[in-house]
Amino acid sequence: MAKELREAAVVVVAVALGGVLLGVLWWWLAPRVPLVGDASGDAWVVYLKDSEGEHSIGVDGTFTLIALGCGALSALAVFLFRRRGGVPLVVGLAVGGLLGSVLAWRLGVWLGPSQDVIAQAKSVGKGVTFDAPLKLNAKGALLAWPFSALVFHLGLTALFGPRDPEEWPPPGERQPPR
């Protein structure tokens, strides 16, 4: 059991560090939400440039799709690392996926445009388009990686995992006469 717990801890750390890749990919691939600043007196107001645009949904969708892919890749890596599976290993995969998602979310927000939209609007000027801060509105997307990893790992274990030996004849039945 101690060996399984050590392996699970390694899986948690390795999968969670994969969140750096997810965060960078999300920052790089997510659509930008265009904003426009307007000054009325001393007060600045920031508006969406395209009020009917679906850019914000695209940001969440991009995170979710990349997280699903990361879950599949991490499940494959864990399955190849240890084919027999085990409860600690699967729990480590799920916890690592969740930690990786949170790390990716925070890293993407940190890498993205500044969170101070008023200062950005003032710096670019009145009526000039600039990018909104990277934001994950659908917090449920953080669960995409762990759930994807669990489903893929279950499928790989069911299809390619070691089988329990079957006894022949089944216990309790007589052998056929020879």
N, C-alpha and C positions, 0 to 999 in steps of 0.2 A: 504494500500500500504506500510506503514511503517513496518508492521509486515512481509510482503513478502520480503522487502529489508533486514531486520534483518536475516531472515531465509536464504536468498541468501548469505549474508556475512558469516554466520556460515558454509554453504556448501562450499564456496570458501576456507575457512581456513582448514576445515576438509579434503577436497579432496586434497588440496595442500600438507598437511602434510602426506598424503598417498604416496607422492613421495619419502619419506624416505624408505618405504618398497620396492618400485620399484627400487630405486638406489641400495639398498643392494642386492636384488635378481639379478639384472643385473650384479653387480660386482661378485657375487658368481657363477652364472650360465653361464655367457658369456665365449665362448671359448677363450683360450689364443693364441695370435699371437706370434709364436716363431721367435726370432731374433738371429743373430750371429754377433759378432764383430770381426774385423780384423784390425791389426795394420800394417801400412806401414810407417816406419820411426816414426815420432812424431805424425802423423795424424791417427785418428781412423775412420774407415768406418764401418757402420752397414748395414747388409743385412737381407732380409727375409730368414729364413732357408729353407722354402719351397716356392719357387717363384710362384708355381701354386696352392698353398693352398687357401682355401676359408674361412679362419679363420676370416678375416676382415668383410666379408659379414655375417658370423655367429654372430659376435658381434652386428651388426645392427639388424639382424633378431631376436636375443634374446631380445633385448630392445623392438622391435616392438611387439612381441608376448606377452611379459609380460605386456606391456602398454595396449594392447587390452583387456587382462584379467582384469587389474585394472580398465579400463573404464567400463567394464560390471559390476564389483562388485560395483563400486561407483554409477553407475546408479541404480542398484538394491537397494542399501542403501538409496539413495535419494528418490527413488520411495516409499519405505517402510516408510520413514520418513514423506513424505507428498504426498499422492496419487493424490491430485488434480493438481499437477504440477504448472504451472504459468511461465510467461516469466522470471521474475527475478531469479527464482529457476533454470531454464534451463541455463540461461546465467551464473549464479554462478557455475553450474556444468561444463560448458565448460571452464570458466576462471580458475577454480580450477584444472581441468585436465591439462591445459596448464602449469600452474605454477608448478604442481606436476611433470610433465615431465621434465621441466627445472631443478627443484631441484634434481630429480633422476639422470639426466645426469651429473650434476656438482658433485653430491655426489659419483657416480660411478667412475668418473675420479679421484676424490680426494682419494678414497679408493684403487684404482688400483695401479699398478706399477708406479714408478717414471717417470716423463715426460722427464727427462734428460737421454736419451738413451746412449749418449757417456759416461757419468759417470758410468752408469750401465755396459756397455761393458768393461770399464777399470777395474771395481771392480770384475767382474767374470772372466776376462782373455780372451786371444785370442782364438777364435774357440769354445767357450763355449756358449751353448744356454741359452737365457734368455727371459722373457716375455716382449712384447711391452706394452707401456702405453695403458690403456683402452680408446678408442676413438670412438665417434659416427660420422661416415662419412656421413650417410644419415640423415641430419637435419630434413627432412620431417617426420621422425619417431617420432619427438616431438608432432606431431599432431594426432598420433594414439590414445592416451588416450582420448582427448576431442571428437574426432569424434566417437569413439566407445561408449563413454558415452552417447552422444546425440542420436545415433541410437538405443541403447538399451533402453534408457529412453523413446524415442518415441514409440518403440514397446510395452513396458510395459504399457504405458499410453493408447495406442490404444486397447490393449487386456484386461487390467484389471482396467482401470481408470473408474471413475464415468461417467455415461451416462446422457445426458441432457434428461429431461422428454419429451416424445412425446405427443403432444396434439391429442386427438381423439374426434371428427373427425378433420381432417386437416382444418385450417382456410379457409373459403371461400366455403366449400362444405356443402351441406345440409345433415341433418341426414336422414337415411333411415326411411320410415314409419314403425310404430309399429303395 
